[in-house]
């Protein structure tokens, strides 16, 4: 389900972040998992913030 953050200094691509975000909403068998736990919600919000930074170009994606 949720992925761990990238190694220090490395940024994930938009595709990687979108895949990680989608993973939050898909449970076993491809069915939505709701509601999120507090821990999942915090990690989800961190992924959204990271995605926004990457889309704005505030970070350089890893090669």
PDBQT receptor file of N, H, CA, C and O in Angstrom, charges set to zero:
ATOM      1  N   UNK A   1       0.838  -1.180   0.000  1.00  0.00    +0.000 N 
ATOM      2  CA  UNK A   1       0.000   0.000   0.000  1.00  0.00    +0.000 C 
ATOM      3  C   UNK A   1       0.886   1.247   0.000  1.00  0.00    +0.000 C 
ATOM      4  O   UNK A   1       1.527   1.498  -1.020  1.00  0.00    +0.000 OA
ATOM      5  N   UNK A   2       0.968   2.034   1.051  1.00  0.00    +0.000 N 
ATOM      6  H   UNK A   2       0.447   1.830   1.880  1.00  0.00    +0.000 HD
ATOM      7  CA  UNK A   2       1.798   3.233   1.006  1.00  0.00    +0.000 C 
ATOM      8  C   UNK A   2       3.257   2.886   0.786  1.00  0.00    +0.000 C 
ATOM      9  O   UNK A   2       3.744   1.840   1.215  1.00  0.00    +0.000 OA
ATOM     10  N   UNK A   3       3.935   3.785   0.112  1.00  0.00    +0.000 N 
ATOM     11  H   UNK A   3       3.539   4.635  -0.237  1.00  0.00    +0.000 HD
ATOM     12  CA  UNK A   3       5.355   3.576  -0.136  1.00  0.00    +0.000 C 
ATOM     13  C   UNK A   3       6.161   4.408   0.831  1.00  0.00    +0.000 C 
ATOM     14  O   UNK A   3       5.677   5.400   1.377  1.00  0.00    +0.000 OA
ATOM     15  N   UNK A   4       7.386   3.996   1.034  1.00  0.00    +0.000 N 
ATOM     16  H   UNK A   4       7.779   3.191   0.591  1.00  0.00    +0.000 HD
ATOM     17  CA  UNK A   4       8.250   4.771   1.924  1.00  0.00    +0.000 C 
ATOM     18  C   UNK A   4       8.828   5.946   1.155  1.00  0.00    +0.000 C 
ATOM     19  O   UNK A   4       8.864   5.922  -0.076  1.00  0.00    +0.000 OA
ATOM     20  N   UNK A   5       9.280   6.974   1.861  1.00  0.00    +0.000 N 
ATOM     21  H   UNK A   5       9.250   6.993   2.861  1.00  0.00    +0.000 HD
ATOM     22  CA  UNK A   5       9.853   8.135   1.188  1.00  0.00    +0.000 C 
ATOM     23  C   UNK A   5      11.117   7.765   0.438  1.00  0.00    +0.000 C 
ATOM     24  O   UNK A   5      11.756   6.765   0.765  1.00  0.00    +0.000 OA
ATOM     25  N   UNK A   6      11.491   8.554  -0.567  1.00  0.00    +0.000 N 
ATOM     26  H   UNK A   6      10.971   9.365  -0.832  1.00  0.00    +0.000 HD
ATOM     27  CA  UNK A   6      12.708   8.248  -1.310  1.00  0.00    +0.000 C 
ATOM     28  C   UNK A   6      13.937   8.485  -0.451  1.00  0.00    +0.000 C 
ATOM     29  O   UNK A   6      13.859   9.177   0.565  1.00  0.00    +0.000 OA
ATOM     30  N   UNK A   7      15.078   7.916  -0.848  1.00  0.00    +0.000 N 
ATOM     31  H   UNK A   7      15.141   7.354  -1.673  1.00  0.00    +0.000 HD
ATOM     32  CA  UNK A   7      16.307   8.174  -0.107  1.00  0.00    +0.000 C 
ATOM     33  C   UNK A   7      16.580   9.669  -0.058  1.00  0.00    +0.000 C 
ATOM     34  O   UNK A   7      16.134  10.422  -0.924  1.00  0.00    +0.000 OA
ATOM     35  N   UNK A   8      17.305  10.084   0.948  1.00  0.00    +0.000 N 
ATOM     36  H   UNK A   8      17.667   9.472   1.652  1.00  0.00    +0.000 HD
ATOM     37  CA  UNK A   8      17.618  11.507   1.134  1.00  0.00    +0.000 C 
ATOM     38  C   UNK A   8      18.221  12.092  -0.140  1.00  0.00    +0.000 C 
ATOM     39  O   UNK A   8      19.153  11.529  -0.714  1.00  0.00    +0.000 OA
ATOM     40  N   UNK A   9      17.676  13.234  -0.575  1.00  0.00    +0.000 N 
ATOM     41  H   UNK A   9      16.919  13.692  -0.109  1.00  0.00    +0.000 HD
ATOM     42  CA  UNK A   9      18.180  13.916  -1.750  1.00  0.00    +0.000 C 
ATOM     43  C   UNK A   9      17.524  13.480  -3.049  1.00  0.00    +0.000 C 
ATOM     44  O   UNK A   9      17.632  14.187  -4.051  1.00  0.00    +0.000 OA
ATOM     45  N   UNK A  10      16.848  12.341  -3.064  1.00  0.00    +0.000 N 
ATOM     46  H   UNK A  10      16.759  11.767  -2.250  1.00  0.00    +0.000 HD
ATOM     47  CA  UNK A  10      16.195  11.867  -4.277  1.00  0.00    +0.000 C 
ATOM     48  C   UNK A  10      14.737  12.279  -4.268  1.00  0.00    +0.000 C 
ATOM     49  O   UNK A  10      14.078  12.248  -3.229  1.00  0.00    +0.000 OA
ATOM     50  N   UNK A  11      14.243  12.659  -5.420  1.00  0.00    +0.000 N 
ATOM     51  H   UNK A  11      14.778  12.684  -6.264  1.00  0.00    +0.000 HD
ATOM     52  CA  UNK A  11      12.841  13.024  -5.541  1.00  0.00    +0.000 C 
ATOM     53  C   UNK A  11      12.147  12.017  -6.452  1.00  0.00    +0.000 C 
ATOM     54  O   UNK A  11      12.735  11.514  -7.410  1.00  0.00    +0.000 OA
ATOM     55  N   UNK A  12      10.901  11.738  -6.137  1.00  0.00    +0.000 N 
ATOM     56  H   UNK A  12      10.424  12.146  -5.359  1.00  0.00    +0.000 HD
ATOM     57  CA  UNK A  12      10.132  10.820  -6.972  1.00  0.00    +0.000 C 
ATOM     58  C   UNK A  12       9.531  11.570  -8.148  1.00  0.00    +0.000 C 
ATOM     59  O   UNK A  12       9.329  12.783  -8.091  1.00  0.00    +0.000 OA
ATOM     60  N   UNK A  13       9.249  10.837  -9.206  1.00  0.00    +0.000 N 
ATOM     61  H   UNK A  13       9.412   9.851  -9.251  1.00  0.00    +0.000 HD
ATOM     62  CA  UNK A  13       8.620  11.426 -10.380  1.00  0.00    +0.000 C 
ATOM     63  C   UNK A  13       7.127  11.587 -10.136  1.00  0.00    +0.000 C 
ATOM     64  O   UNK A  13       6.577  11.027  -9.188  1.00  0.00    +0.000 OA
ATOM     65  N   UNK A  14       6.484  12.355 -10.997  1.00  0.00    +0.000 N 
ATOM     66  H   UNK A  14       6.931  12.810 -11.767  1.00  0.00    +0.000 HD
ATOM     67  CA  UNK A  14       5.038  12.529 -10.921  1.00  0.00    +0.000 C 
ATOM     68  C   UNK A  14       4.357  11.165 -11.013  1.00  0.00    +0.000 C 
ATOM     69  O   UNK A  14       3.396  10.902 -10.290  1.00  0.00    +0.000 OA
ATOM     70  N   UNK A  15       4.845  10.304 -11.889  1.00  0.00    +0.000 N 
ATOM     71  H   UNK A  15       5.626  10.518 -12.477  1.00  0.00    +0.000 HD
ATOM     72  CA  UNK A  15       4.241   8.979 -12.063  1.00  0.00    +0.000 C 
ATOM     73  C   UNK A  15       4.349   8.142 -10.784  1.00  0.00    +0.000 C 
ATOM     74  O   UNK A  15       3.396   7.472 -10.386  1.00  0.00    +0.000 OA
ATOM     75  N   UNK A  16       5.530   8.192 -10.145  1.00  0.00    +0.000 N 
ATOM     76  H   UNK A  16       6.304   8.736 -10.468  1.00  0.00    +0.000 HD
ATOM     77  CA  UNK A  16       5.723   7.439  -8.899  1.00  0.00    +0.000 C 
ATOM     78  C   UNK A  16       4.801   7.969  -7.797  1.00  0.00    +0.000 C 
ATOM     79  O   UNK A  16       4.202   7.197  -7.048  1.00  0.00    +0.000 OA
ATOM     80  N   UNK A  17       4.701   9.283  -7.712  1.00  0.00    +0.000 N 
ATOM     81  H   UNK A  17       5.187   9.911  -8.320  1.00  0.00    +0.000 HD
ATOM     82  CA  UNK A  17       3.843   9.875  -6.683  1.00  0.00    +0.000 C 
ATOM     83  C   UNK A  17       2.373   9.561  -6.938  1.00  0.00    +0.000 C 
ATOM     84  O   UNK A  17       1.637   9.244  -6.004  1.00  0.00    +0.000 OA
ATOM     85  N   UNK A  18       1.941   9.645  -8.190  1.00  0.00    +0.000 N 
ATOM     86  H   UNK A  18       2.539   9.902  -8.950  1.00  0.00    +0.000 HD
ATOM     87  CA  UNK A  18       0.553   9.308  -8.500  1.00  0.00    +0.000 C 
ATOM     88  C   UNK A  18       0.250   7.854  -8.154  1.00  0.00    +0.000 C 
ATOM     89  O   UNK A  18      -0.825   7.553  -7.636  1.00  0.00    +0.000 OA
ATOM     90  N   UNK A  19       1.180   6.956  -8.434  1.00  0.00    +0.000 N 
ATOM     91  H   UNK A  19       2.054   7.200  -8.856  1.00  0.00    +0.000 HD
ATOM     92  CA  UNK A  19       0.982   5.545  -8.100  1.00  0.00    +0.000 C 
ATOM     93  C   UNK A  19       0.866   5.361  -6.588  1.00  0.00    +0.000 C 
ATOM     94  O   UNK A  19       0.023   4.596  -6.118  1.00  0.00    +0.000 OA
ATOM     95  N   UNK A  20       1.709   6.057  -5.828  1.00  0.00    +0.000 N 
ATOM     96  H   UNK A  20       2.394   6.678  -6.209  1.00  0.00    +0.000 HD
ATOM     97  CA  UNK A  20       1.657   5.949  -4.369  1.00  0.00    +0.000 C 
ATOM     98  C   UNK A  20       0.345   6.515  -3.831  1.00  0.00    +0.000 C 
ATOM     99  O   UNK A  20      -0.237   5.955  -2.902  1.00  0.00    +0.000 OA
ATOM    100  N   UNK A  21      -0.119   7.616  -4.404  1.00  0.00    +0.000 N 
ATOM    101  H   UNK A  21       0.354   8.071  -5.158  1.00  0.00    +0.000 HD
ATOM    102  CA  UNK A  21      -1.383   8.219  -3.970  1.00  0.00    +0.000 C 
ATOM    103  C   UNK A  21      -2.548   7.291  -4.287  1.00  0.00    +0.000 C 
ATOM    104  O   UNK A  21      -3.428   7.100  -3.448  1.00  0.00    +0.000 OA
ATOM    105  N   UNK A  22      -2.569   6.715  -5.477  1.00  0.00    +0.000 N 
ATOM    106  H   UNK A  22      -1.855   6.870  -6.160  1.00  0.00    +0.000 HD
ATOM    107  CA  UNK A  22      -3.638   5.773  -5.832  1.00  0.00    +0.000 C 
ATOM    108  C   UNK A  22      -3.656   4.567  -4.892  1.00  0.00    +0.000 C 
ATOM    109  O   UNK A  22      -4.724   4.038  -4.584  1.00  0.00    +0.000 OA
ATOM    110  N   UNK A  23      -2.478   4.131  -4.436  1.00  0.00    +0.000 N 
ATOM    111  H   UNK A  23      -1.611   4.561  -4.687  1.00  0.00    +0.000 HD
ATOM    112  CA  UNK A  23      -2.383   2.972  -3.555  1.00  0.00    +0.000 C 
ATOM    113  C   UNK A  23      -3.145   3.192  -2.247  1.00  0.00    +0.000 C 
ATOM    114  O   UNK A  23      -3.644   2.237  -1.652  1.00  0.00    +0.000 OA
ATOM    115  N   UNK A  24      -3.235   4.436  -1.802  1.00  0.00    +0.000 N 
ATOM    116  H   UNK A  24      -2.829   5.212  -2.284  1.00  0.00    +0.000 HD
ATOM    117  CA  UNK A  24      -3.970   4.724  -0.578  1.00  0.00    +0.000 C 
ATOM    118  C   UNK A  24      -5.450   4.412  -0.715  1.00  0.00    +0.000 C 
ATOM    119  O   UNK A  24      -6.109   4.038   0.255  1.00  0.00    +0.000 OA
ATOM    120  N   UNK A  25      -5.958   4.566  -1.905  1.00  0.00    +0.000 N 
ATOM    121  H   UNK A  25      -5.422   4.870  -2.693  1.00  0.00    +0.000 HD
ATOM    122  CA  UNK A  25      -7.406   4.441  -2.104  1.00  0.00    +0.000 C 
ATOM    123  C   UNK A  25      -7.819   3.062  -2.570  1.00  0.00    +0.000 C 
ATOM    124  O   UNK A  25      -9.013   2.781  -2.674  1.00  0.00    +0.000 OA
ATOM    125  N   UNK A  26      -6.859   2.192  -2.852  1.00  0.00    +0.000 N 
ATOM    126  H   UNK A  26      -5.889   2.420  -2.767  1.00  0.00    +0.000 HD
ATOM    127  CA  UNK A  26      -7.204   0.863  -3.330  1.00  0.00    +0.000 C 
ATOM    128  C   UNK A  26      -6.767  -0.201  -2.327  1.00  0.00    +0.000 C 
ATOM    129  O   UNK A  26      -5.580  -0.350  -2.034  1.00  0.00    +0.000 OA
ATOM    130  N   UNK A  27      -7.725  -0.920  -1.820  1.00  0.00    +0.000 N 
ATOM    131  H   UNK A  27      -8.689  -0.800  -2.058  1.00  0.00    +0.000 HD
ATOM    132  CA  UNK A  27      -7.452  -1.980  -0.864  1.00  0.00    +0.000 C 
ATOM    133  C   UNK A  27      -7.386  -3.327  -1.560  1.00  0.00    +0.000 C 
ATOM    134  O   UNK A  27      -7.252  -3.401  -2.782  1.00  0.00    +0.000 OA
ATOM    135  N   UNK A  28      -7.481  -4.387  -0.776  1.00  0.00    +0.000 N 
ATOM    136  H   UNK A  28      -7.591  -4.326   0.216  1.00  0.00    +0.000 HD
ATOM    137  CA  UNK A  28      -7.447  -5.736  -1.340  1.00  0.00    +0.000 C 
ATOM    138  C   UNK A  28      -8.533  -5.920  -2.394  1.00  0.00    +0.000 C 
ATOM    139  O   UNK A  28      -9.670  -5.490  -2.200  1.00  0.00    +0.000 OA
ATOM    140  N   UNK A  29      -8.189  -6.550  -3.492  1.00  0.00    +0.000 N 
ATOM    141  H   UNK A  29      -7.265  -6.899  -3.649  1.00  0.00    +0.000 HD
ATOM    142  CA  UNK A  29      -9.154  -6.818  -4.541  1.00  0.00    +0.000 C 
ATOM    143  C   UNK A  29      -9.509  -5.601  -5.380  1.00  0.00    +0.000 C 
ATOM    144  O   UNK A  29     -10.444  -5.650  -6.180  1.00  0.00    +0.000 OA
ATOM    145  N   UNK A  30      -8.769  -4.504  -5.206  1.00  0.00    +0.000 N 
ATOM    146  H   UNK A  30      -8.009  -4.464  -4.557  1.00  0.00    +0.000 HD
ATOM    147  CA  UNK A  30      -9.010  -3.319  -6.004  1.00  0.00    +0.000 C 
ATOM    148  C   UNK A  30     -10.196  -2.489  -5.555  1.00  0.00    +0.000 C 
ATOM    149  O   UNK A  30     -10.701  -1.664  -6.316  1.00  0.00    +0.000 OA
ATOM    150  N   UNK A  31     -10.643  -2.699  -4.329  1.00  0.00    +0.000 N 
ATOM    151  H   UNK A  31     -10.232  -3.370  -3.711  1.00  0.00    +0.000 HD
ATOM    152  CA  UNK A  31     -11.769  -1.933  -3.810  1.00  0.00    +0.000 C 
ATOM    153  C   UNK A  31     -11.258  -0.770  -2.959  1.00  0.00    +0.000 C 
ATOM    154  O   UNK A  31     -10.241  -0.898  -2.277  1.00  0.00    +0.000 OA
ATOM    155  N   UNK A  32     -11.961   0.358  -2.999  1.00  0.00    +0.000 N 
ATOM    156  H   UNK A  32     -12.787   0.462  -3.553  1.00  0.00    +0.000 HD
ATOM    157  CA  UNK A  32     -11.536   1.506  -2.196  1.00  0.00    +0.000 C 
ATOM    158  C   UNK A  32     -11.444   1.193  -0.712  1.00  0.00    +0.000 C 
ATOM    159  O   UNK A  32     -12.288   0.484  -0.165  1.00  0.00    +0.000 OA
ATOM    160  N   UNK A  33     -10.428   1.719  -0.072  1.00  0.00    +0.000 N 
ATOM    161  H   UNK A  33      -9.742   2.296  -0.516  1.00  0.00    +0.000 HD
ATOM    162  CA  UNK A  33     -10.234   1.564   1.357  1.00  0.00    +0.000 C 
ATOM    163  C   UNK A  33     -10.542   2.900   2.022  1.00  0.00    +0.000 C 
ATOM    164  O   UNK A  33      -9.798   3.865   1.854  1.00  0.00    +0.000 OA
ATOM    165  N   UNK A  34     -11.617   2.955   2.761  1.00  0.00    +0.000 N 
ATOM    166  H   UNK A  34     -12.222   2.171   2.897  1.00  0.00    +0.000 HD
ATOM    167  CA  UNK A  34     -12.019   4.177   3.463  1.00  0.00    +0.000 C 
ATOM    168  C   UNK A  34     -12.534   3.805   4.828  1.00  0.00    +0.000 C 
ATOM    169  O   UNK A  34     -13.049   2.695   4.966  1.00  0.00    +0.000 OA
ATOM    170  N   UNK A  35     -12.447   4.598   5.812  1.00  0.00    +0.000 N 
ATOM    171  H   UNK A  35     -12.029   5.499   5.700  1.00  0.00    +0.000 HD
ATOM    172  CA  UNK A  35     -11.664   5.823   5.840  1.00  0.00    +0.000 C 
ATOM    173  C   UNK A  35     -10.198   5.506   6.103  1.00  0.00    +0.000 C 
ATOM    174  O   UNK A  35      -9.847   4.404   6.524  1.00  0.00    +0.000 OA
ATOM    175  N   UNK A  36      -9.360   6.489   5.849  1.00  0.00    +0.000 N 
ATOM    176  H   UNK A  36      -9.644   7.384   5.507  1.00  0.00    +0.000 HD
ATOM    177  CA  UNK A  36      -7.935   6.345   6.142  1.00  0.00    +0.000 C 
ATOM    178  C   UNK A  36      -7.717   6.500   7.644  1.00  0.00    +0.000 C 
ATOM    179  O   UNK A  36      -8.453   7.217   8.322  1.00  0.00    +0.000 OA
ATOM    180  N   UNK A  37      -6.701   5.821   8.144  1.00  0.00    +0.000 N 
ATOM    181  H   UNK A  37      -6.103   5.239   7.593  1.00  0.00    +0.000 HD
ATOM    182  CA  UNK A  37      -6.308   6.028   9.538  1.00  0.00    +0.000 C 
ATOM    183  C   UNK A  37      -5.604   7.384   9.634  1.00  0.00    +0.000 C 
ATOM    184  O   UNK A  37      -5.276   7.985   8.611  1.00  0.00    +0.000 OA
ATOM    185  N   UNK A  38      -5.376   7.858  10.835  1.00  0.00    +0.000 N 
ATOM    186  H   UNK A  38      -5.642   7.370  11.666  1.00  0.00    +0.000 HD
ATOM    187  CA  UNK A  38      -4.669   9.127  11.020  1.00  0.00    +0.000 C 
ATOM    188  C   UNK A  38      -3.266   9.066  10.417  1.00  0.00    +0.000 C 
ATOM    189  O   UNK A  38      -2.807  10.035   9.812  1.00  0.00    +0.000 OA
ATOM    190  N   UNK A  39      -2.590   7.940  10.580  1.00  0.00    +0.000 N 
ATOM    191  H   UNK A  39      -2.963   7.153  11.072  1.00  0.00    +0.000 HD
ATOM    192  CA  UNK A  39      -1.237   7.772  10.035  1.00  0.00    +0.000 C 
ATOM    193  C   UNK A  39      -1.287   7.781   8.505  1.00  0.00    +0.000 C 
ATOM    194  O   UNK A  39      -0.472   8.440   7.859  1.00  0.00    +0.000 OA
ATOM    195  N   UNK A  40      -2.245   7.048   7.928  1.00  0.00    +0.000 N 
ATOM    196  H   UNK A  40      -2.907   6.513   8.453  1.00  0.00    +0.000 HD
ATOM    197  CA  UNK A  40      -2.387   7.026   6.478  1.00  0.00    +0.000 C 
ATOM    198  C   UNK A  40      -2.726   8.417   5.939  1.00  0.00    +0.000 C 
ATOM    199  O   UNK A  40      -2.204   8.827   4.903  1.00  0.00    +0.000 OA
ATOM    200  N   UNK A  41      -3.593   9.135   6.638  1.00  0.00    +0.000 N 
ATOM    201  H   UNK A  41      -4.017   8.801   7.480  1.00  0.00    +0.000 HD
ATOM    202  CA  UNK A  41      -3.991  10.477   6.201  1.00  0.00    +0.000 C 
ATOM    203  C   UNK A  41      -2.769  11.412   6.181  1.00  0.00    +0.000 C 
ATOM    204  O   UNK A  41      -2.601  12.191   5.243  1.00  0.00    +0.000 OA
ATOM    205  N   UNK A  42      -1.927  11.334   7.206  1.00  0.00    +0.000 N 
ATOM    206  H   UNK A  42      -2.064  10.701   7.968  1.00  0.00    +0.000 HD
ATOM    207  CA  UNK A  42      -0.730  12.172   7.266  1.00  0.00    +0.000 C 
ATOM    208  C   UNK A  42       0.217  11.834   6.125  1.00  0.00    +0.000 C 
ATOM    209  O   UNK A  42       0.771  12.734   5.493  1.00  0.00    +0.000 OA
ATOM    210  N   UNK A  43       0.411  10.539   5.854  1.00  0.00    +0.000 N 
ATOM    211  H   UNK A  43      -0.039   9.808   6.367  1.00  0.00    +0.000 HD
ATOM    212  CA  UNK A  43       1.296  10.137   4.760  1.00  0.00    +0.000 C 
ATOM    213  C   UNK A  43       0.703  10.552   3.416  1.00  0.00    +0.000 C 
ATOM    214  O   UNK A  43       1.430  10.986   2.523  1.00  0.00    +0.000 OA
ATOM    215  N   UNK A  44      -0.606  10.420   3.272  1.00  0.00    +0.000 N 
ATOM    216  H   UNK A  44      -1.197  10.067   3.998  1.00  0.00    +0.000 HD
ATOM    217  CA  UNK A  44      -1.291  10.840   2.046  1.00  0.00    +0.000 C 
ATOM    218  C   UNK A  44      -1.094  12.337   1.816  1.00  0.00    +0.000 C 
ATOM    219  O   UNK A  44      -0.778  12.757   0.703  1.00  0.00    +0.000 OA
ATOM    220  N   UNK A  45      -1.276  13.137   2.852  1.00  0.00    +0.000 N 
ATOM    221  H   UNK A  45      -1.533  12.796   3.756  1.00  0.00    +0.000 HD
ATOM    222  CA  UNK A  45      -1.110  14.580   2.723  1.00  0.00    +0.000 C 
ATOM    223  C   UNK A  45       0.337  14.944   2.373  1.00  0.00    +0.000 C 
ATOM    224  O   UNK A  45       0.576  15.890   1.623  1.00  0.00    +0.000 OA
ATOM    225  N   UNK A  46       1.295  14.195   2.914  1.00  0.00    +0.000 N 
ATOM    226  H   UNK A  46       1.101  13.426   3.523  1.00  0.00    +0.000 HD
ATOM    227  CA  UNK A  46       2.700  14.433   2.584  1.00  0.00    +0.000 C 
ATOM    228  C   UNK A  46       2.966  14.104   1.112  1.00  0.00    +0.000 C 
ATOM    229  O   UNK A  46       3.717  14.817   0.445  1.00  0.00    +0.000 OA
ATOM    230  N   UNK A  47       2.357  13.034   0.606  1.00  0.00    +0.000 N 
ATOM    231  H   UNK A  47       1.747  12.455   1.148  1.00  0.00    +0.000 HD
ATOM    232  CA  UNK A  47       2.503  12.684  -0.808  1.00  0.00    +0.000 C 
ATOM    233  C   UNK A  47       1.913  13.759  -1.709  1.00  0.00    +0.000 C 
ATOM    234  O   UNK A  47       2.506  14.115  -2.727  1.00  0.00    +0.000 OA
ATOM    235  N   UNK A  48       0.745  14.276  -1.335  1.00  0.00    +0.000 N 
ATOM    236  H   UNK A  48       0.264  13.987  -0.507  1.00  0.00    +0.000 HD
ATOM    237  CA  UNK A  48       0.100  15.332  -2.118  1.00  0.00    +0.000 C 
ATOM    238  C   UNK A  48       1.009  16.570  -2.154  1.00  0.00    +0.000 C 
ATOM    239  O   UNK A  48       1.197  17.173  -3.211  1.00  0.00    +0.000 OA
ATOM    240  N   UNK A  49       1.563  16.939  -1.009  1.00  0.00    +0.000 N 
ATOM    241  H   UNK A  49       1.411  16.449  -0.151  1.00  0.00    +0.000 HD
ATOM    242  CA  UNK A  49       2.452  18.102  -0.943  1.00  0.00    +0.000 C 
ATOM    243  C   UNK A  49       3.698  17.877  -1.800  1.00  0.00    +0.000 C 
ATOM    244  O   UNK A  49       4.143  18.785  -2.501  1.00  0.00    +0.000 OA
ATOM    245  N   UNK A  50       4.259  16.667  -1.745  1.00  0.00    +0.000 N 
ATOM    246  H   UNK A  50       3.897  15.928  -1.176  1.00  0.00    +0.000 HD
ATOM    247  CA  UNK A  50       5.441  16.349  -2.555  1.00  0.00    +0.000 C 
ATOM    248  C   UNK A  50       5.095  16.417  -4.037  1.00  0.00    +0.000 C 
ATOM    249  O   UNK A  50       5.873  16.949  -4.828  1.00  0.00    +0.000 OA
ATOM    250  N   UNK A  51       3.936  15.884  -4.421  1.00  0.00    +0.000 N 
ATOM    251  H   UNK A  51       3.304  15.452  -3.778  1.00  0.00    +0.000 HD
ATOM    252  CA  UNK A  51       3.491  15.932  -5.809  1.00  0.00    +0.000 C 
ATOM    253  C   UNK A  51       3.360  17.378  -6.280  1.00  0.00    +0.000 C 
ATOM    254  O   UNK A  51       3.786  17.716  -7.385  1.00  0.00    +0.000 OA
ATOM    255  N   UNK A  52       2.780  18.219  -5.454  1.00  0.00    +0.000 N 
ATOM    256  H   UNK A  52       2.434  17.945  -4.557  1.00  0.00    +0.000 HD
ATOM    257  CA  UNK A  52       2.626  19.633  -5.820  1.00  0.00    +0.000 C 
ATOM    258  C   UNK A  52       3.979  20.305  -6.024  1.00  0.00    +0.000 C 
ATOM    259  O   UNK A  52       4.145  21.101  -6.948  1.00  0.00    +0.000 OA
ATOM    260  N   UNK A  53       4.960  19.984  -5.153  1.00  0.00    +0.000 N 
ATOM    261  H   UNK A  53       4.825  19.337  -4.403  1.00  0.00    +0.000 HD
ATOM    262  CA  UNK A  53       6.297  20.564  -5.311  1.00  0.00    +0.000 C 
ATOM    263  C   UNK A  53       6.938  20.108  -6.621  1.00  0.00    +0.000 C 
ATOM    264  O   UNK A  53       7.552  20.906  -7.329  1.00  0.00    +0.000 OA
ATOM    265  N   UNK A  54       6.791  18.815  -6.939  1.00  0.00    +0.000 N 
ATOM    266  H   UNK A  54       6.292  18.167  -6.364  1.00  0.00    +0.000 HD
ATOM    267  CA  UNK A  54       7.369  18.285  -8.175  1.00  0.00    +0.000 C 
ATOM    268  C   UNK A  54       6.695  18.929  -9.382  1.00  0.00    +0.000 C 
ATOM    269  O   UNK A  54       7.368  19.313 -10.339  1.00  0.00    +0.000 OA
ATOM    270  N   UNK A  55       5.380  19.047  -9.341  1.00  0.00    +0.000 N 
ATOM    271  H   UNK A  55       4.834  18.735  -8.564  1.00  0.00    +0.000 HD
ATOM    272  CA  UNK A  55       4.661  19.648 -10.473  1.00  0.00    +0.000 C 
ATOM    273  C   UNK A  55       5.035  21.125 -10.666  1.00  0.00    +0.000 C 
ATOM    274  O   UNK A  55       5.064  21.611 -11.796  1.00  0.00    +0.000 OA
ATOM    275  N   UNK A  56       5.316  21.831  -9.580  1.00  0.00    +0.000 N 
ATOM    276  H   UNK A  56       5.291  21.436  -8.661  1.00  0.00    +0.000 HD
ATOM    277  CA  UNK A  56       5.726  23.235  -9.677  1.00  0.00    +0.000 C 
ATOM    278  C   UNK A  56       7.188  23.364 -10.096  1.00  0.00    +0.000 C 
ATOM    279  O   UNK A  56       7.633  24.443 -10.487  1.00  0.00    +0.000 OA
ATOM    280  N   UNK A  57       7.927  22.269 -10.013  1.00  0.00    +0.000 N 
ATOM    281  H   UNK A  57       7.565  21.393  -9.695  1.00  0.00    +0.000 HD
ATOM    282  CA  UNK A  57       9.344  22.310 -10.362  1.00  0.00    +0.000 C 
ATOM    283  C   UNK A  57      10.222  22.745  -9.208  1.00  0.00    +0.000 C 
ATOM    284  O   UNK A  57      11.350  23.191  -9.421  1.00  0.00    +0.000 OA
ATOM    285  N   UNK A  58       9.714  22.619  -7.969  1.00  0.00    +0.000 N 
ATOM    286  H   UNK A  58       8.798  22.256  -7.796  1.00  0.00    +0.000 HD
ATOM    287  CA  UNK A  58      10.498  23.018  -6.803  1.00  0.00    +0.000 C 
ATOM    288  C   UNK A  58      11.582  22.013  -6.440  1.00  0.00    +0.000 C 
ATOM    289  O   UNK A  58      12.446  22.306  -5.614  1.00  0.00    +0.000 OA
ATOM    290  N   UNK A  59      11.545  20.828  -7.050  1.00  0.00    +0.000 N 
ATOM    291  H   UNK A  59      10.843  20.590  -7.721  1.00  0.00    +0.000 HD
ATOM    292  CA  UNK A  59      12.553  19.799  -6.797  1.00  0.00    +0.000 C 
ATOM    293  C   UNK A  59      12.981  19.209  -8.133  1.00  0.00    +0.000 C 
ATOM    294  O   UNK A  59      12.282  19.339  -9.138  1.00  0.00    +0.000 OA
ATOM    295  N   UNK A  60      14.123  18.567  -8.128  1.00  0.00    +0.000 N 
ATOM    296  H   UNK A  60      14.691  18.461  -7.312  1.00  0.00    +0.000 HD
ATOM    297  CA  UNK A  60      14.603  17.876  -9.315  1.00  0.00    +0.000 C 
ATOM    298  C   UNK A  60      14.347  16.389  -9.132  1.00  0.00    +0.000 C 
ATOM    299  O   UNK A  60      14.715  15.821  -8.104  1.00  0.00    +0.000 OA
ATOM    300  N   UNK A  61      13.719  15.751 -10.116  1.00  0.00    +0.000 N 
ATOM    301  H   UNK A  61      13.420  16.213 -10.951  1.00  0.00    +0.000 HD
ATOM    302  CA  UNK A  61      13.436  14.333  -9.999  1.00  0.00    +0.000 C 
ATOM    303  C   UNK A  61      14.701  13.524 -10.185  1.00  0.00    +0.000 C 
ATOM    304  O   UNK A  61      15.614  13.937 -10.899  1.00  0.00    +0.000 OA
ATOM    305  N   UNK A  62      14.751  12.381  -9.546  1.00  0.00    +0.000 N 
ATOM    306  H   UNK A  62      14.009  12.046  -8.966  1.00  0.00    +0.000 HD
ATOM    307  CA  UNK A  62      15.909  11.498  -9.630  1.00  0.00    +0.000 C 
ATOM    308  C   UNK A  62      16.053  10.951 -11.045  1.00  0.00    +0.000 C 
ATOM    309  O   UNK A  62      15.063  10.759 -11.750  1.00  0.00    +0.000 OA
ATOM    310  N   UNK A  63      17.278  10.706 -11.445  1.00  0.00    +0.000 N 
ATOM    311  H   UNK A  63      18.082  10.863 -10.872  1.00  0.00    +0.000 HD
ATOM    312  CA  UNK A  63      17.539  10.189 -12.792  1.00  0.00    +0.000 C 
ATOM    313  C   UNK A  63      17.265   8.715 -12.851  1.00  0.00    +0.000 C 
ATOM    314  O   UNK A  63      17.428   8.099 -13.904  1.00  0.00    +0.000 OA
TER     315      UNK A  63
